[in-house]
Amino acid sequence: MCIFCKIVAGEIPSNKVLEDENFLCFHDINPTRKIHVLIIPKKHYESFDVVDPSIMSGLTEFTQKVAKELNVSESGYRLITNIGSDGGQEVPHLHFHLIGGEPVGRLVREK
């Protein structure tokens, strides 16, 4: 069982922001910005590449609620998911990082 599944099962504590029957949002333990939370489906999907597309509509609605709850829907935020080892995915459970609460900067392109 992956670490996020253990969090969903209540085996590992988390600082929850919002939760419903299908999704969970909690604070990242190593935040990179003033606001840095993780948004996950409660059902295990290894990554974005294997998630049932029908789940994404619910995840979109849930993420919008999280942004409002954290008061960043007006000022803006960045939403990131990493896919596979080359994409930087460290936990094999679909998750999105929502970061904000301050300017997050521009992505730099390599030349």
C-alpha positions in Angstrom: 0.0 0.0 0.0 1.4 3.4 -1.0 1.9 6.2 1.5 -1.1 8.2 0.1 -3.4 5.1 0.4 -2.2 4.9 4.0 -3.2 8.5 4.5 -6.6 7.9 3.0 -7.0 4.8 5.3 -6.1 6.9 8.3 -3.0 4.9 9.1 -0.8 8.0 8.6 -1.9 11.4 9.9 -2.3 14.4 7.6 -3.2 18.0 7.9 -6.4 17.9 5.9 -7.7 20.9 4.0 -10.8 19.4 2.4 -12.3 15.9 1.9 -15.2 14.3 0.3 -16.2 10.7 -0.6 -13.8 10.5 -3.6 -11.0 13.0 -3.0 -8.7 14.3 -0.3 -6.6 17.5 0.0 -3.9 17.9 2.6 -0.8 20.1 3.3 2.5 18.9 1.8 5.0 18.0 4.5 7.8 19.8 2.6 6.1 22.9 1.2 7.8 25.0 -1.5 5.5 28.0 -1.2 3.3 29.7 1.4 0.5 27.4 0.3 1.4 23.9 -0.9 -1.2 21.2 -0.8 -1.6 17.8 -2.4 -4.9 16.8 -4.0 -5.5 13.1 -4.5 -8.3 10.7 -5.5 -9.0 8.3 -2.7 -8.9 5.4 -5.1 -5.4 4.4 -6.1 -4.3 5.3 -9.6 -0.6 5.1 -10.2 -0.4 8.3 -12.4 -2.3 10.6 -14.7 -1.6 8.1 -17.6 -3.8 5.4 -16.1 -6.6 7.4 -14.4 -10.1 6.8 -15.6 -10.9 10.0 -17.5 -14.3 10.1 -15.8 -12.6 10.7 -12.5 -11.0 13.9 -13.8 -14.3 15.9 -13.9 -14.8 15.2 -10.2 -11.2 16.1 -9.5 -11.6 19.4 -11.4 -14.6 20.4 -9.3 -12.9 19.3 -6.1 -9.7 21.3 -7.0 -11.8 24.4 -7.6 -13.3 24.0 -4.1 -9.9 23.6 -2.6 -8.7 26.8 -4.4 -11.7 28.7 -2.9 -11.1 27.2 0.5 -7.5 28.4 0.5 -8.5 31.8 -0.9 -6.3 31.5 -4.0 -8.9 31.2 -6.7 -8.8 35.0 -7.3 -5.1 35.7 -6.9 -4.0 32.5 -8.8 -2.1 29.3 -8.2 -0.1 26.7 -10.0 -1.4 23.1 -10.4 1.2 20.4 -11.1 1.2 16.7 -11.6 4.4 14.6 -12.2 4.2 11.5 -14.3 6.8 8.7 -14.0 10.4 8.9 -13.0 11.5 11.2 -15.8 8.6 13.5 -14.9 9.7 13.7 -11.2 6.9 11.5 -9.7 8.1 10.3 -6.3 4.9 8.7 -5.0 3.2 6.3 -7.3 -0.3 7.6 -6.7 -2.0 10.3 -8.8 -1.6 13.6 -7.1 -1.7 17.2 -7.9 0.4 19.9 -6.2 -1.5 23.2 -5.7 0.9 26.0 -4.8 0.2 29.6 -4.3 -0.4 32.3 -1.7 2.5 34.2 -3.2 4.0 34.7 -6.7 5.2 31.3 -7.9 7.5 32.6 -10.7 7.8 31.8 -14.3 8.9 28.4 -15.7 12.3 28.8 -17.3 12.9 27.2 -20.7 16.2 25.5 -21.5 18.0 26.7 -24.6 
